[in-house]
Amino acid sequence: MDVLITAIRPQDVAREVEAMLQRGKVNRFVLRPVAHGGMLDRERLGAARYAAGVQARVELEVAVVAQPR
């Protein structure tokens, strides 16, 4: 099951990931970017990876821009 994480502060991201892991089977976490992939997003990604452990996959959501026709 995939879970979208929207928390902004790294410690809140870690808490949210830990809570989701306790609730049930989660194998993938996707973080919605808040700093356009900058330093804050990298810190949030690290916090989520640490909290999730090796059994889960953690990714930063990528926005896809539609090309004009």
KAURPE-V223214 format. One record per residue. N is the residue number from 1. OMEGA is omega in radians with two decimals (NA if undefined). NEAR is the number of other ideal C-beta (glycine too) atoms within 12 Angstrom. Layout:
BEGIN
n | omega | near
N | OMEGA | NEAR
N | OMEGA | NEAR
END
This chain:
BEGIN
n | omega | near
1 | 3.11 | 15
2 | 3.14 | 17
3 | 3.09 | 31
4 | 3.14 | 22
5 | -3.10 | 39
6 | 3.14 | 19
7 | -3.07 | 28
8 | -3.10 | 19
9 | -3.12 | 18
10 | 3.13 | 27
11 | 3.08 | 18
12 | 3.07 | 21
13 | -3.14 | 37
14 | 3.12 | 28
15 | -3.13 | 20
16 | 3.11 | 31
17 | 3.13 | 37
18 | 3.13 | 24
19 | 3.14 | 19
20 | 3.11 | 28
21 | 3.14 | 25
22 | -3.10 | 13
23 | -3.09 | 12
24 | -3.05 | 10
25 | 3.09 | 13
26 | 3.13 | 27
27 | -3.13 | 19
28 | 3.07 | 22
29 | 3.11 | 37
30 | 3.13 | 28
31 | 3.06 | 39
32 | -3.10 | 25
33 | 3.08 | 23
34 | -3.09 | 24
35 | 3.09 | 18
36 | 3.12 | 14
37 | -3.10 | 19
38 | -3.04 | 13
39 | 3.14 | 14
40 | 3.11 | 21
41 | 3.12 | 27
42 | 3.08 | 21
43 | 3.11 | 25
44 | 3.12 | 38
45 | 3.10 | 32
46 | 3.12 | 21
47 | 3.13 | 28
48 | 3.14 | 41
49 | 3.13 | 25
50 | -3.11 | 21
51 | -3.08 | 32
52 | -3.10 | 31
53 | -3.06 | 17
54 | -3.08 | 10
55 | -3.09 | 15
56 | 3.11 | 25
57 | -3.13 | 21
58 | -3.10 | 35
59 | 3.01 | 24
60 | -3.13 | 28
61 | -3.14 | 24
62 | 3.09 | 13
63 | 3.12 | 10
64 | -3.13 | 6
65 | 3.12 | 6
66 | 3.12 | 6
67 | 3.09 | 5
68 | -3.14 | 4
69 | NA | 3
END
